Amino acid sequence: MTTVQNSKFKIQNLILTNQPVTRVLLLLLLFTLAVLGMSLSLGDYPVTPADIVKAVLALPTQDPESPFVVVTLRLPRVLISWLVGVGLAVAGAILQGLTRNPLADPGIVGVNAGAALASVTLIVLFPTLSTMYLPLAAFGGAFVVACLIYLLAGTGEKSPLRLVVVGVALAAIMGAFTTLMLTFGKINDVTRALVWLAGSVAGKSWEQVWQLLPWIVIFVPLALLLARELDTLQLGDMVAKGLGSRVTWQRSKLLLVSVALAGSSVAIAGTIGFVGLMAPHLARRLVGSIHQNLLPVTALIGGLLVAAADVLGRTLFSPTELPCGLLTAALGAPYFIYLLYQRRRG
């Protein structure tokens, strides 16, 4: 009888613990749908909500142009902005948990710079090559930089800022090589690369959606499956080994997932910075640090941030468009300085 009561008590506690997380997820989903709907509706050619729903469902609309505007022009861009935000946010949360460093982010520690160098090299040196190879090239560049950071900075607790310092240095080196590629490239290829580097989802089509979607569909659920291992690794290597975790193997898997998400997102949308820094911190304030709860909330916040930045950049100064990477940097850079100040005081 006591065993049954204990089991019921544990189940009740689990339900009570998950209730705030469920509410947060539902609220974030509502906000996400609202932002995505605004992005499909607003622009030089406004579309009513009713026509948006009909166009997406392939039903007859009152405005004959709205299906083309919604399905062909805007929907791929909206989906890519959301998927990129999800990928960058989850990659940042994994890096922060893996290194036990709240300042870690794919952009700050140089992972995005490695992906950018590989992608720009492909664009400039092999302009006739299909863009379907961009995610693979970006993954390779990001993986090399991540391995270098892992080897040079380590993941110990003695100096959590060491990873940021090493990452910034590697990002500068990758940036220098990227500039070198742009200097010696042909003008048309360089222009294409510069537009990509600005971090924008403008002009994206369904081809890019299908290129990015498999990476998100595969690696985000894999990150959720590894959430418990990420919690274990945060206890420190000695404790994790004492609990039976294969530390090196688990860390390698998590690093691979983070690099895959960051590299594929950068390959499609360019260098959109600070999403992987802001989203996990905002998620921790809402649901705490347990990664089983943190990762899905982080994913929704990241997708919401990039989607909102894109719709603001497209409409604030219309007809001039601002890259969404510019807006995320405008928000993220001050937030990063604030976190540095907080850590210094701590």
DALINZI-V597113 format. One record per pair of residues at least 24 apart in sequence whose C-alpha atoms are under 6 Angstrom apart, sorted by the first residue. I is the first residue (numbers start at 1). J is the second residue. Records with the same first field share a line. If there is no record, write none. Layout:
I->J ; J
This chain:
32->304
39->311
40->74
76->205 ; 206
77->201 ; 204
80->209
81->306 ; 307
82->303 ; 307
84->265
85->302 ; 303 ; 306
86->299 ; 302 ; 303
87->261
88->262 ; 276
89->275 ; 276 ; 279 ; 299 ; 302
90->299
91->258 ; 261 ; 262
92->276 ; 277
93->280
99->155
101->160
105->276 ; 277
107->273
109->164 ; 167 ; 168
110->167 ; 170 ; 171
111->142 ; 145 ; 146
113->171 ; 174
114->141 ; 142 ; 145 ; 174
115->141 ; 142 ; 263
117->178
120->193
124->185 ; 189
134->267
135->264 ; 267
138->263 ; 267
139->260 ; 263
142->259 ; 263
143->259
196->270
197->270 ; 271
199->269 ; 270 ; 271 ; 272 ; 325
200->269 ; 323 ; 324
201->269
219->257
227->291 ; 292
272->325
273->329
274->332
